[in-house]
Amino acid sequence: MRNLIQFIYRFRAFLVFLILEAVSIYLLVQNNSYQNAAFYNSANTYVGKVLEMQSNVTDYFHLVTVNESLVKENAHLKEALFRERKIAGDTLLTRIDSVMTLRDTLNRPLPVPFKFTGAKVINNSVRRTNNYFTLNIGSLQGVQPGMGVVAPEGIAGRVKAVSANYATVTSLLHSQTLISGKLTRDGTFGTVKWETGDDAHTATLNYIPLHVKVFRGDTVVSSGYNALFPEGIMIGKVVSVKKEADKSFFTIKVRLAVDFTKLGFVYVVKNVSQAERDSLEMPLRKKGEEDE
C-alpha cells in the first residue's frame, strides 16, 4: 500500500493530466455529433476486429467437430442420391399403364440401397507393397469385414478386420485389391489393380479389348458388378493407353481420383441387399468351381 501511495504521489501531475485529458475527450465526444460518430465508428471497427480474431481462434479449435458433422451430413446425402437413382431405375424398368400408376411408382417408399457411415482415418500407409489404413469406427458402429470404403473423391479400399471401435482397411494401394471398373465413354468394364511398381497416384485398368476406343482423359468409375460399391463411384482418369504386340488387351494407366497421401475422412459403404445377393450367387460360384 505504501508503495502504491508513493507511486501516486510521485506521478501525481501526470495522473491528473491523464484524468483531465480523459474528461476532455469524453465531453468532446458527448457534446459534438461529428466526434461522437467518429469515435463510435472507430471503436466498432476495433471491437469487430477483436471479435473476428476471437471467432477465428474458436472456429479453429472446433474444426474437428465441424468436419465430423459434415461427414455425417454427406453420408446422408450419398444415401439420398443412390435412393433417387434406384427410384429412377425402377421407374424405367416398370411398365406404366396409367398416370396413376406412375404417381404410385414414384411415391412408393423404397429402401436405401446403400448406407454410408462417416469415419476418420487415424493411420495410413502408401509406400509398402500391401498398404492399409485404420478407421476410428468398428463393429459397434455397424462396420463389418468386406464392406467397401470410399473417400469423397472416389474408391479407397475394403474393410479387412474390425474390433469394437476400430477397423483396418485394405487400401486400393494393395497388391491383392481388385476393383471392377468401367469406362464412362461406352460402358466397357475391366479390372483396376494397383501395381507394386506404380506410385501412390496411379493404377492399371486391365482387360479392355483392343477394339475399344480409349483416349487419354477418359473417366473410369465403379461398374456396379461388385456388390461392395454402388455403380458410378469415381476411380480415376486415363493418363496413358498402350497397345502391346504380345497382348490382346490394352495396357491402360489410370490416375487415381483419391490422393492416398492426404486421406482424411472416408465413408464405409453397406450394401443393404448384399446378403440376399450372396445367397443367390454363392451356389452358382460353387458349382462353377466344381465344374472346373
Secondary structure, 3 states (H helix, E strand, C coil): CHHHHHHHHHCHHHHHHHHHHHHHHHHHHHHCHHHHHHHHHHHHHHHHHHHHHHHHHHHHHCHHHHHHHHHHHHHHHHHHHHHHHHHHHHHHHCCCCCHHHHHHHHHCCCCCCEEEEEEEEEEECCCCCEEEEEECCCHHHCCCCCCEEEECCEEEEEEEEECCCCEEEEEEEECCCEEEEEECCCCCEEEEECCCCCCCCEEEEECCECCCCCCCCCEEEECCCCCCCCCCCEEEEEEEEECCCCCCECEEEEEECCCHHHCCEEEEEEECCHHHHHHHHHHHHHHHHHHC
